[in-house]
Amino acid sequence: MRMANAYIENFDKITFGKNLTEYMAKRGESIYTLSNKVGVHPSTLHRYKSGSVVPVPLIISKLAKELGITEDLLTGERSNQK
């Protein structure tokens, strides 16, 4: 439980939501299509986009895969290393 709390506390929901919205638009993905592909309810995906709900790591991985990007790019955790 402690690990889950640390994950939630360090997660930037707003950045994630903005990135999710941006990459969905770039790929032409609708909430309904993408939610079906990753196995979440469309209203849950809407909450991810608005920054009101924290997705679990498995869903972040599925979303990134479906959008053709890395998890770091989706979450905004870009490395400063090249």
SEFIZA-3560 file (N, C-alpha, C; in Angstrom, 3 decimals):
REM SEFIZA-3560
<numar><xx>0.824</xx><yy>-1.190</yy><zz>0.000</zz><atom>N</atom></numar>
<numar><xx>0.000</xx><yy>0.000</yy><zz>0.000</zz><atom>CA</atom></numar>
<numar><xx>0.867</xx><yy>1.252</yy><zz>0.000</zz><atom>C</atom></numar>
<numar><xx>1.949</xx><yy>1.215</yy><zz>0.721</zz><atom>N</atom></numar>
<numar><xx>2.839</xx><yy>2.367</yy><zz>0.783</zz><atom>CA</atom></numar>
<numar><xx>3.374</xx><yy>2.720</yy><zz>-0.599</zz><atom>C</atom></numar>
<numar><xx>3.740</xx><yy>1.727</yy><zz>-1.386</zz><atom>N</atom></numar>
<numar><xx>4.256</xx><yy>1.958</yy><zz>-2.725</zz><atom>CA</atom></numar>
<numar><xx>3.190</xx><yy>2.602</yy><zz>-3.604</zz><atom>C</atom></numar>
<numar><xx>1.966</xx><yy>2.146</yy><zz>-3.505</zz><atom>N</atom></numar>
<numar><xx>0.879</xx><yy>2.722</yy><zz>-4.290</zz><atom>CA</atom></numar>
<numar><xx>0.664</xx><yy>4.181</yy><zz>-3.913</zz><atom>C</atom></numar>
<numar><xx>0.718</xx><yy>4.505</yy><zz>-2.630</zz><atom>N</atom></numar>
<numar><xx>0.547</xx><yy>5.886</yy><zz>-2.201</zz><atom>CA</atom></numar>
<numar><xx>1.665</xx><yy>6.774</yy><zz>-2.735</zz><atom>C</atom></numar>
<numar><xx>2.893</xx><yy>6.290</yy><zz>-2.731</zz><atom>N</atom></numar>
<numar><xx>4.016</xx><yy>7.053</yy><zz>-3.262</zz><atom>CA</atom></numar>
<numar><xx>3.830</xx><yy>7.292</yy><zz>-4.755</zz><atom>C</atom></numar>
<numar><xx>3.347</xx><yy>6.295</yy><zz>-5.445</zz><atom>N</atom></numar>
<numar><xx>3.094</xx><yy>6.419</yy><zz>-6.881</zz><atom>CA</atom></numar>
<numar><xx>2.072</xx><yy>7.524</yy><zz>-7.136</zz><atom>C</atom></numar>
<numar><xx>0.990</xx><yy>7.522</yy><zz>-6.404</zz><atom>N</atom></numar>
<numar><xx>-0.072</xx><yy>8.512</yy><zz>-6.580</zz><atom>CA</atom></numar>
<numar><xx>0.421</xx><yy>9.909</yy><zz>-6.221</zz><atom>C</atom></numar>
<numar><xx>1.172</xx><yy>10.032</yy><zz>-5.140</zz><atom>N</atom></numar>
<numar><xx>1.660</xx><yy>11.335</yy><zz>-4.708</zz><atom>CA</atom></numar>
<numar><xx>2.616</xx><yy>11.956</yy><zz>-5.713</zz><atom>C</atom></numar>
<numar><xx>3.403</xx><yy>11.140</yy><zz>-6.412</zz><atom>N</atom></numar>
<numar><xx>4.402</xx><yy>11.644</yy><zz>-7.346</zz><atom>CA</atom></numar>
<numar><xx>3.897</xx><yy>11.734</yy><zz>-8.784</zz><atom>C</atom></numar>
<numar><xx>2.657</xx><yy>11.417</yy><zz>-9.008</zz><atom>N</atom></numar>
<numar><xx>2.112</xx><yy>11.383</yy><zz>-10.358</zz><atom>CA</atom></numar>
<numar><xx>1.478</xx><yy>12.730</yy><zz>-10.691</zz><atom>C</atom></numar>
<numar><xx>1.869</xx><yy>13.317</yy><zz>-11.815</zz><atom>N</atom></numar>
<numar><xx>1.305</xx><yy>14.584</yy><zz>-12.255</zz><atom>CA</atom></numar>
<numar><xx>0.115</xx><yy>14.298</yy><zz>-13.169</zz><atom>C</atom></numar>
<numar><xx>-1.066</xx><yy>14.285</yy><zz>-12.576</zz><atom>N</atom></numar>
<numar><xx>-2.289</xx><yy>13.945</yy><zz>-13.312</zz><atom>CA</atom></numar>
<numar><xx>-2.598</xx><yy>14.946</yy><zz>-14.418</zz><atom>C</atom></numar>
<numar><xx>-2.308</xx><yy>16.213</yy><zz>-14.164</zz><atom>N</atom></numar>
<numar><xx>-2.621</xx><yy>17.239</yy><zz>-15.150</zz><atom>CA</atom></numar>
<numar><xx>-1.755</xx><yy>17.084</yy><zz>-16.399</zz><atom>C</atom></numar>
<numar><xx>-0.461</xx><yy>16.891</yy><zz>-16.197</zz><atom>N</atom></numar>
<numar><xx>0.439</xx><yy>16.672</yy><zz>-17.335</zz><atom>CA</atom></numar>
<numar><xx>0.040</xx><yy>15.417</yy><zz>-18.092</zz><atom>C</atom></numar>
<numar><xx>-0.255</xx><yy>14.358</yy><zz>-17.366</zz><atom>N</atom></numar>
<numar><xx>-0.675</xx><yy>13.123</yy><zz>-18.015</zz><atom>CA</atom></numar>
<numar><xx>-1.931</xx><yy>13.367</yy><zz>-18.854</zz><atom>C</atom></numar>
<numar><xx>-2.915</xx><yy>14.042</yy><zz>-18.290</zz><atom>N</atom></numar>
<numar><xx>-4.156</xx><yy>14.315</yy><zz>-19.003</zz><atom>CA</atom></numar>
<numar><xx>-3.942</xx><yy>15.131</yy><zz>-20.261</zz><atom>C</atom></numar>
<numar><xx>-3.093</xx><yy>16.143</yy><zz>-20.171</zz><atom>N</atom></numar>
<numar><xx>-2.784</xx><yy>16.974</yy><zz>-21.352</zz><atom>CA</atom></numar>
<numar><xx>-2.077</xx><yy>16.151</yy><zz>-22.416</zz><atom>C</atom></numar>
<numar><xx>-1.110</xx><yy>15.343</yy><zz>-21.995</zz><atom>N</atom></numar>
<numar><xx>-0.384</xx><yy>14.503</yy><zz>-22.950</zz><atom>CA</atom></numar>
<numar><xx>-1.305</xx><yy>13.471</yy><zz>-23.586</zz><atom>C</atom></numar>
<numar><xx>-2.162</xx><yy>12.858</yy><zz>-22.788</zz><atom>N</atom></numar>
<numar><xx>-3.107</xx><yy>11.881</yy><zz>-23.313</zz><atom>CA</atom></numar>
<numar><xx>-4.013</xx><yy>12.530</yy><zz>-24.353</zz><atom>C</atom></numar>
<numar><xx>-4.527</xx><yy>13.696</yy><zz>-24.047</zz><atom>N</atom></numar>
<numar><xx>-5.390</xx><yy>14.415</yy><zz>-24.979</zz><atom>CA</atom></numar>
<numar><xx>-4.650</xx><yy>14.741</yy><zz>-26.271</zz><atom>C</atom></numar>
<numar><xx>-3.429</xx><yy>15.230</yy><zz>-26.132</zz><atom>N</atom></numar>
<numar><xx>-2.617</xx><yy>15.603</yy><zz>-27.298</zz><atom>CA</atom></numar>
<numar><xx>-2.355</xx><yy>14.411</yy><zz>-28.213</zz><atom>C</atom></numar>
<numar><xx>-1.903</xx><yy>13.297</yy><zz>-27.641</zz><atom>N</atom></numar>
<numar><xx>-1.546</xx><yy>12.151</yy><zz>-28.468</zz><atom>CA</atom></numar>
<numar><xx>-2.772</xx><yy>11.417</yy><zz>-29.006</zz><atom>C</atom></numar>
<numar><xx>-3.874</xx><yy>11.482</yy><zz>-28.296</zz><atom>N</atom></numar>
<numar><xx>-5.120</xx><yy>10.935</yy><zz>-28.854</zz><atom>CA</atom></numar>
<numar><xx>-5.520</xx><yy>11.723</yy><zz>-30.091</zz><atom>C</atom></numar>
<numar><xx>-5.404</xx><yy>13.043</yy><zz>-30.022</zz><atom>N</atom></numar>
<numar><xx>-5.751</xx><yy>13.894</yy><zz>-31.164</zz><atom>CA</atom></numar>
<numar><xx>-4.818</xx><yy>13.623</yy><zz>-32.349</zz><atom>C</atom></numar>
<numar><xx>-3.534</xx><yy>13.489</yy><zz>-32.070</zz><atom>N</atom></numar>
<numar><xx>-2.562</xx><yy>13.218</yy><zz>-33.131</zz><atom>CA</atom></numar>
<numar><xx>-2.850</xx><yy>11.903</yy><zz>-33.842</zz><atom>C</atom></numar>
<numar><xx>-3.328</xx><yy>10.925</yy><zz>-33.078</zz><atom>N</atom></numar>
<numar><xx>-3.629</xx><yy>9.602</yy><zz>-33.654</zz><atom>CA</atom></numar>
<numar><xx>-5.065</xx><yy>9.481</yy><zz>-34.153</zz><atom>C</atom></numar>
<numar><xx>-5.867</xx><yy>10.495</yy><zz>-33.881</zz><atom>N</atom></numar>
<numar><xx>-7.263</xx><yy>10.446</yy><zz>-34.296</zz><atom>CA</atom></numar>
<numar><xx>-8.083</xx><yy>9.438</yy><zz>-33.508</zz><atom>C</atom></numar>
<numar><xx>-7.693</xx><yy>9.199</yy><zz>-32.256</zz><atom>N</atom></numar>
<numar><xx>-8.378</xx><yy>8.221</yy><zz>-31.409</zz><atom>CA</atom></numar>
<numar><xx>-9.513</xx><yy>8.888</yy><zz>-30.632</zz><atom>C</atom></numar>
<numar><xx>-10.667</xx><yy>8.270</yy><zz>-30.645</zz><atom>N</atom></numar>
<numar><xx>-11.777</xx><yy>8.756</yy><zz>-29.832</zz><atom>CA</atom></numar>
<numar><xx>-11.699</xx><yy>8.118</yy><zz>-28.450</zz><atom>C</atom></numar>
<numar><xx>-12.391</xx><yy>8.711</yy><zz>-27.508</zz><atom>N</atom></numar>
<numar><xx>-12.448</xx><yy>8.144</yy><zz>-26.155</zz><atom>CA</atom></numar>
<numar><xx>-13.019</xx><yy>6.730</yy><zz>-26.215</zz><atom>C</atom></numar>
<numar><xx>-14.050</xx><yy>6.532</yy><zz>-27.015</zz><atom>N</atom></numar>
<numar><xx>-14.713</xx><yy>5.229</yy><zz>-27.068</zz><atom>CA</atom></numar>
<numar><xx>-13.825</xx><yy>4.152</yy><zz>-27.675</zz><atom>C</atom></numar>
<numar><xx>-13.142</xx><yy>4.489</yy><zz>-28.748</zz><atom>N</atom></numar>
<numar><xx>-12.269</xx><yy>3.510</yy><zz>-29.396</zz><atom>CA</atom></numar>
<numar><xx>-11.094</xx><yy>3.143</yy><zz>-28.509</zz><atom>C</atom></numar>
<numar><xx>-10.422</xx><yy>4.162</yy><zz>-27.970</zz><atom>N</atom></numar>
<numar><xx>-9.242</xx><yy>3.902</yy><zz>-27.146</zz><atom>CA</atom></numar>
<numar><xx>-9.611</xx><yy>3.188</yy><zz>-25.852</zz><atom>C</atom></numar>
<numar><xx>-10.715</xx><yy>3.576</yy><zz>-25.238</zz><atom>N</atom></numar>
<numar><xx>-11.110</xx><yy>2.914</yy><zz>-23.984</zz><atom>CA</atom></numar>
<numar><xx>-11.390</xx><yy>1.435</yy><zz>-24.221</zz><atom>C</atom></numar>
<numar><xx>-11.981</xx><yy>1.121</yy><zz>-25.349</zz><atom>N</atom></numar>
<numar><xx>-12.242</xx><yy>-0.274</yy><zz>-25.692</zz><atom>CA</atom></numar>
<numar><xx>-10.934</xx><yy>-1.046</yy><zz>-25.891</zz><atom>C</atom></numar>
<numar><xx>-9.966</xx><yy>-0.421</yy><zz>-26.537</zz><atom>N</atom></numar>
<numar><xx>-8.685</xx><yy>-1.077</yy><zz>-26.805</zz><atom>CA</atom></numar>
<numar><xx>-7.895</xx><yy>-1.375</yy><zz>-25.529</zz><atom>C</atom></numar>
<numar><xx>-7.987</xx><yy>-0.485</yy><zz>-24.535</zz><atom>N</atom></numar>
<numar><xx>-7.199</xx><yy>-0.673</yy><zz>-23.307</zz><atom>CA</atom></numar>
<numar><xx>-8.002</xx><yy>-1.296</yy><zz>-22.178</zz><atom>C</atom></numar>
<numar><xx>-9.314</xx><yy>-1.453</yy><zz>-22.371</zz><atom>N</atom></numar>
<numar><xx>-10.128</xx><yy>-2.157</yy><zz>-21.381</zz><atom>CA</atom></numar>
<numar><xx>-10.601</xx><yy>-1.330</yy><zz>-20.202</zz><atom>C</atom></numar>
<numar><xx>-10.879</xx><yy>-0.046</yy><zz>-20.439</zz><atom>N</atom></numar>
<numar><xx>-11.461</xx><yy>0.798</yy><zz>-19.395</zz><atom>CA</atom></numar>
<numar><xx>-12.760</xx><yy>1.400</yy><zz>-19.922</zz><atom>C</atom></numar>
<numar><xx>-13.598</xx><yy>1.849</yy><zz>-19.020</zz><atom>N</atom></numar>
<numar><xx>-14.852</xx><yy>2.480</yy><zz>-19.410</zz><atom>CA</atom></numar>
<numar><xx>-14.542</xx><yy>3.861</yy><zz>-20.000</zz><atom>C</atom></numar>
<numar><xx>-15.303</xx><yy>4.292</yy><zz>-21.010</zz><atom>N</atom></numar>
<numar><xx>-15.067</xx><yy>5.613</yy><zz>-21.594</zz><atom>CA</atom></numar>
<numar><xx>-15.066</xx><yy>6.746</yy><zz>-20.566</zz><atom>C</atom></numar>
<numar><xx>-15.906</xx><yy>6.657</yy><zz>-19.546</zz><atom>N</atom></numar>
<numar><xx>-15.927</xx><yy>7.716</yy><zz>-18.536</zz><atom>CA</atom></numar>
<numar><xx>-14.635</xx><yy>7.724</yy><zz>-17.718</zz><atom>C</atom></numar>
<numar><xx>-14.012</xx><yy>6.566</yy><zz>-17.552</zz><atom>N</atom></numar>
<numar><xx>-12.734</xx><yy>6.493</yy><zz>-16.844</zz><atom>CA</atom></numar>
<numar><xx>-11.650</xx><yy>7.171</yy><zz>-17.669</zz><atom>C</atom></numar>
<numar><xx>-11.643</xx><yy>6.896</yy><zz>-18.963</zz><atom>N</atom></numar>
<numar><xx>-10.665</xx><yy>7.536</yy><zz>-19.844</zz><atom>CA</atom></numar>
<numar><xx>-10.867</xx><yy>9.052</yy><zz>-19.849</zz><atom>C</atom></numar>
<numar><xx>-12.105</xx><yy>9.492</yy><zz>-19.834</zz><atom>N</atom></numar>
<numar><xx>-12.395</xx><yy>10.928</yy><zz>-19.753</zz><atom>CA</atom></numar>
<numar><xx>-11.816</xx><yy>11.510</yy><zz>-18.461</zz><atom>C</atom></numar>
<numar><xx>-11.916</xx><yy>10.786</yy><zz>-17.378</zz><atom>N</atom></numar>
<numar><xx>-11.365</xx><yy>11.249</yy><zz>-16.090</zz><atom>CA</atom></numar>
<numar><xx>-9.840</xx><yy>11.312</yy><zz>-16.127</zz><atom>C</atom></numar>
<numar><xx>-9.206</xx><yy>10.373</yy><zz>-16.839</zz><atom>N</atom></numar>
<numar><xx>-7.757</xx><yy>10.445</yy><zz>-17.016</zz><atom>CA</atom></numar>
<numar><xx>-7.401</xx><yy>11.729</yy><zz>-17.760</zz><atom>C</atom></numar>
<numar><xx>-8.149</xx><yy>12.009</yy><zz>-18.831</zz><atom>N</atom></numar>
<numar><xx>-7.873</xx><yy>13.196</yy><zz>-19.641</zz><atom>CA</atom></numar>
<numar><xx>-8.063</xx><yy>14.487</yy><zz>-18.856</zz><atom>C</atom></numar>
<numar><xx>-9.030</xx><yy>14.507</yy><zz>-17.965</zz><atom>N</atom></numar>
<numar><xx>-9.310</xx><yy>15.722</yy><zz>-17.190</zz><atom>CA</atom></numar>
<numar><xx>-8.370</xx><yy>15.873</yy><zz>-15.994</zz><atom>C</atom></numar>
<numar><xx>-7.627</xx><yy>14.818</yy><zz>-15.674</zz><atom>N</atom></numar>
<numar><xx>-6.704</xx><yy>14.869</yy><zz>-14.551</zz><atom>CA</atom></numar>
<numar><xx>-7.346</xx><yy>14.615</yy><zz>-13.203</zz><atom>C</atom></numar>
<numar><xx>-8.556</xx><yy>14.067</yy><zz>-13.219</zz><atom>N</atom></numar>
<numar><xx>-9.223</xx><yy>13.822</yy><zz>-11.939</zz><atom>CA</atom></numar>
<numar><xx>-8.998</xx><yy>12.424</yy><zz>-11.378</zz><atom>C</atom></numar>
<numar><xx>-8.450</xx><yy>11.516</yy><zz>-12.182</zz><atom>N</atom></numar>
<numar><xx>-8.210</xx><yy>10.139</yy><zz>-11.752</zz><atom>CA</atom></numar>
<numar><xx>-6.802</xx><yy>9.726</yy><zz>-12.163</zz><atom>C</atom></numar>
<numar><xx>-6.142</xx><yy>8.985</yy><zz>-11.301</zz><atom>N</atom></numar>
<numar><xx>-4.804</xx><yy>8.461</yy><zz>-11.574</zz><atom>CA</atom></numar>
<numar><xx>-4.918</xx><yy>7.068</yy><zz>-12.185</zz><atom>C</atom></numar>
<numar><xx>-4.394</xx><yy>6.863</yy><zz>-13.395</zz><atom>N</atom></numar>
<numar><xx>-4.413</xx><yy>5.516</yy><zz>-13.968</zz><atom>CA</atom></numar>
<numar><xx>-3.355</xx><yy>4.633</yy><zz>-13.323</zz><atom>C</atom></numar>
<numar><xx>-3.640</xx><yy>3.347</yy><zz>-13.248</zz><atom>N</atom></numar>
<numar><xx>-2.648</xx><yy>2.399</yy><zz>-12.729</zz><atom>CA</atom></numar>
<numar><xx>-1.574</xx><yy>2.174</yy><zz>-13.798</zz><atom>C</atom></numar>
<numar><xx>-0.374</xx><yy>1.749</yy><zz>-13.375</zz><atom>N</atom></numar>
<numar><xx>0.716</xx><yy>1.572</yy><zz>-14.335</zz><atom>CA</atom></numar>
<numar><xx>0.374</xx><yy>0.672</yy><zz>-15.524</zz><atom>C</atom></numar>
<numar><xx>-0.399</xx><yy>-0.379</yy><zz>-15.319</zz><atom>N</atom></numar>
<numar><xx>-0.767</xx><yy>-1.264</yy><zz>-16.426</zz><atom>CA</atom></numar>
<numar><xx>-1.553</xx><yy>-0.508</yy><zz>-17.495</zz><atom>C</atom></numar>
<numar><xx>-2.448</xx><yy>0.359</yy><zz>-17.083</zz><atom>N</atom></numar>
<numar><xx>-3.248</xx><yy>1.126</yy><zz>-18.043</zz><atom>CA</atom></numar>
<numar><xx>-2.376</xx><yy>2.159</yy><zz>-18.759</zz><atom>C</atom></numar>
<numar><xx>-1.445</xx><yy>2.766</yy><zz>-18.036</zz><atom>N</atom></numar>
<numar><xx>-0.519</xx><yy>3.705</yy><zz>-18.683</zz><atom>CA</atom></numar>
<numar><xx>0.245</xx><yy>2.992</yy><zz>-19.784</zz><atom>C</atom></numar>
<numar><xx>0.710</xx><yy>1.788</yy><zz>-19.488</zz><atom>N</atom></numar>
<numar><xx>1.442</xx><yy>0.992</yy><zz>-20.475</zz><atom>CA</atom></numar>
<numar><xx>0.574</xx><yy>0.680</yy><zz>-21.692</zz><atom>C</atom></numar>
<numar><xx>-0.661</xx><yy>0.282</yy><zz>-21.462</zz><atom>N</atom></numar>
<numar><xx>-1.574</xx><yy>-0.035</yy><zz>-22.570</zz><atom>CA</atom></numar>
<numar><xx>-1.882</xx><yy>1.201</yy><zz>-23.406</zz><atom>C</atom></numar>
<numar><xx>-2.110</xx><yy>2.332</yy><zz>-22.743</zz><atom>N</atom></numar>
<numar><xx>-2.396</xx><yy>3.570</yy><zz>-23.464</zz><atom>CA</atom></numar>
<numar><xx>-1.213</xx><yy>3.979</yy><zz>-24.336</zz><atom>C</atom></numar>
<numar><xx>-0.019</xx><yy>3.942</yy><zz>-23.768</zz><atom>N</atom></numar>
<numar><xx>1.175</xx><yy>4.306</yy><zz>-24.523</zz><atom>CA</atom></numar>
<numar><xx>1.344</xx><yy>3.399</yy><zz>-25.737</zz><atom>C</atom></numar>
<numar><xx>1.148</xx><yy>2.119</yy><zz>-25.546</zz><atom>N</atom></numar>
<numar><xx>1.288</xx><yy>1.164</yy><zz>-26.646</zz><atom>CA</atom></numar>
<numar><xx>0.286</xx><yy>1.472</yy><zz>-27.751</zz><atom>C</atom></numar>
<numar><xx>-0.972</xx><yy>1.697</yy><zz>-27.392</zz><atom>N</atom></numar>
<numar><xx>-2.002</xx><yy>1.981</yy><zz>-28.390</zz><atom>CA</atom></numar>
<numar><xx>-1.765</xx><yy>3.310</yy><zz>-29.112</zz><atom>C</atom></numar>
<numar><xx>-1.140</xx><yy>4.261</yy><zz>-28.406</zz><atom>N</atom></numar>
<numar><xx>-0.872</xx><yy>5.564</yy><zz>-29.011</zz><atom>CA</atom></numar>
<numar><xx>0.473</xx><yy>5.608</yy><zz>-29.739</zz><atom>C</atom></numar>
<numar><xx>1.233</xx><yy>4.518</yy><zz>-29.639</zz><atom>N</atom></numar>
<numar><xx>2.511</xx><yy>4.429</yy><zz>-30.349</zz><atom>CA</atom></numar>
<numar><xx>3.593</xx><yy>5.324</yy><zz>-29.764</zz><atom>C</atom></numar>
<numar><xx>3.551</xx><yy>5.532</yy><zz>-28.440</zz><atom>N</atom></numar>
<numar><xx>4.544</xx><yy>6.367</yy><zz>-27.766</zz><atom>CA</atom></numar>
<numar><xx>5.064</xx><yy>5.635</yy><zz>-26.535</zz><atom>C</atom></numar>
<numar><xx>6.084</xx><yy>6.212</yy><zz>-25.914</zz><atom>N</atom></numar>
<numar><xx>6.623</xx><yy>5.612</yy><zz>-24.693</zz><atom>CA</atom></numar>
<numar><xx>5.790</xx><yy>6.040</yy><zz>-23.487</zz><atom>C</atom></numar>
<numar><xx>5.877</xx><yy>5.271</yy><zz>-22.438</zz><atom>N</atom></numar>
<numar><xx>5.197</xx><yy>5.629</yy><zz>-21.188</zz><atom>CA</atom></numar>
<numar><xx>5.739</xx><yy>6.943</yy><zz>-20.644</zz><atom>C</atom></numar>
<numar><xx>7.055</xx><yy>7.155</yy><zz>-20.747</zz><atom>N</atom></numar>
<numar><xx>7.652</xx><yy>8.399</yy><zz>-20.260</zz><atom>CA</atom></numar>
<numar><xx>7.111</xx><yy>9.610</yy><zz>-21.008</zz><atom>C</atom></numar>
<numar><xx>6.930</xx><yy>9.473</yy><zz>-22.291</zz><atom>N</atom></numar>
<numar><xx>6.378</xx><yy>10.578</yy><zz>-23.074</zz><atom>CA</atom></numar>
<numar><xx>4.939</xx><yy>10.856</yy><zz>-22.652</zz><atom>C</atom></numar>
<numar><xx>4.187</xx><yy>9.821</yy><zz>-22.423</zz><atom>N</atom></numar>
<numar><xx>2.793</xx><yy>9.979</yy><zz>-22.011</zz><atom>CA</atom></numar>
<numar><xx>2.685</xx><yy>10.595</yy><zz>-20.626</zz><atom>C</atom></numar>
<numar><xx>3.529</xx><yy>10.173</yy><zz>-19.706</zz><atom>N</atom></numar>
<numar><xx>3.428</xx><yy>10.677</yy><zz>-18.329</zz><atom>CA</atom></numar>
<numar><xx>4.171</xx><yy>11.991</yy><zz>-18.138</zz><atom>C</atom></numar>
<numar><xx>4.987</xx><yy>12.375</yy><zz>-19.099</zz><atom>N</atom></numar>
<numar><xx>5.753</xx><yy>13.605</yy><zz>-18.971</zz><atom>CA</atom></numar>
<numar><xx>7.047</xx><yy>13.421</yy><zz>-18.213</zz><atom>C</atom></numar>
<numar><xx>7.418</xx><yy>12.174</yy><zz>-17.975</zz><atom>N</atom></numar>
<numar><xx>8.645</xx><yy>11.860</yy><zz>-17.243</zz><atom>CA</atom></numar>
<numar><xx>9.790</xx><yy>11.659</yy><zz>-18.216</zz><atom>C</atom></numar>
<numar><xx>10.057</xx><yy>12.680</yy><zz>-18.995</zz><atom>N</atom></numar>
<numar><xx>11.118</xx><yy>12.606</yy><zz>-19.991</zz><atom>CA</atom></numar>
<numar><xx>12.472</xx><yy>12.717</yy><zz>-19.316</zz><atom>C</atom></numar>
<numar><xx>13.350</xx><yy>11.897</yy><zz>-19.746</zz><atom>N</atom></numar>
<numar><xx>14.701</xx><yy>11.891</yy><zz>-19.184</zz><atom>CA</atom></numar>
<numar><xx>15.518</xx><yy>13.030</yy><zz>-19.782</zz><atom>C</atom></numar>
<numar><xx>16.396</xx><yy>13.616</yy><zz>-18.997</zz><atom>N</atom></numar>
<numar><xx>17.295</xx><yy>14.633</yy><zz>-19.487</zz><atom>CA</atom></numar>
<numar><xx>18.513</xx><yy>14.031</yy><zz>-20.179</zz><atom>C</atom></numar>
<numar><xx>18.639</xx><yy>12.713</yy><zz>-20.085</zz><atom>N</atom></numar>
<numar><xx>19.743</xx><yy>12.025</yy><zz>-20.724</zz><atom>CA</atom></numar>
<numar><xx>19.436</xx><yy>11.803</yy><zz>-22.183</zz><atom>C</atom></numar>
<numar><xx>20.467</xx><yy>11.846</yy><zz>-23.012</zz><atom>N</atom></numar>
<numar><xx>20.285</xx><yy>11.612</yy><zz>-24.451</zz><atom>CA</atom></numar>
<numar><xx>20.779</xx><yy>10.252</yy><zz>-24.837</zz><atom>C</atom></numar>
//
